[in-house]
Amino acid sequence: IPLLYLANKLLYRISENLESERDINAFAQANRRLYHLLNTYLYRYNIRQSGSSVLLWAAQHSQEVTAQKLLRE
């Protein structure tokens, strides 16, 4: 069965079992559906597991939209 035929709940479960934020990000970038499904999860994961490190990265790289997304979570 193709990956994209799986229900959203199963795709979330797969992402929950990935070992790192980098892995979740790579999975989310695989296609448009996964990006929209997992983007918020990825931001929340960064807040919980990495102390909102993406906020520092966004500030250093002038990524205002990224910083705003993180602050909304």
C-alpha positions in Angstrom: 0.0 0.0 0.0 1.5 3.4 -0.9 2.4 5.6 2.0 0.0 8.4 1.0 -2.9 6.0 1.1 -2.5 5.7 4.8 -4.9 7.6 7.2 -3.6 10.8 8.8 -3.6 9.1 12.2 -1.2 6.4 10.9 1.1 9.0 9.4 1.1 10.9 12.7 2.1 7.6 14.4 4.9 7.1 12.0 6.2 10.6 12.7 6.0 10.0 16.5 8.3 7.0 16.1 11.0 8.8 14.2 14.1 9.2 16.2 15.0 12.9 15.6 13.6 16.2 14.7 15.7 16.0 11.5 13.9 12.7 10.6 10.5 14.2 11.2 11.4 17.2 9.1 12.6 15.0 6.2 9.4 13.0 6.4 7.3 16.2 6.4 9.1 17.5 3.4 8.5 14.3 1.3 5.4 15.8 -0.2 2.8 18.5 0.2 0.3 16.4 2.1 2.8 15.4 4.7 4.1 19.0 5.0 0.6 20.3 5.8 -0.1 17.4 8.1 3.1 17.4 10.1 4.3 21.0 10.1 2.5 22.0 13.3 3.6 18.8 14.9 7.2 19.6 14.0 7.1 23.0 15.6 5.5 21.6 18.7 8.1 18.9 18.8 10.9 21.5 18.7 9.3 23.4 21.6 9.1 20.3 23.7 12.2 18.5 22.8 14.7 21.2 21.7 13.8 24.1 23.9 12.4 26.1 20.9 15.8 26.1 19.2 14.2 26.9 15.9 13.4 30.4 17.3 17.1 31.2 17.7 17.8 29.8 14.2 15.0 31.9 12.7 16.4 35.0 14.4 19.9 34.3 13.1 18.7 33.8 9.6 16.1 36.6 9.4 13.2 34.1 9.1 10.4 36.1 10.5 7.6 33.8 9.3 9.3 30.8 11.0 9.6 32.7 14.2 6.0 33.8 14.1 4.8 30.2 13.5 6.8 29.0 16.5 5.5 31.7 18.8 1.9 30.9 17.8 2.4 27.3 19.0 
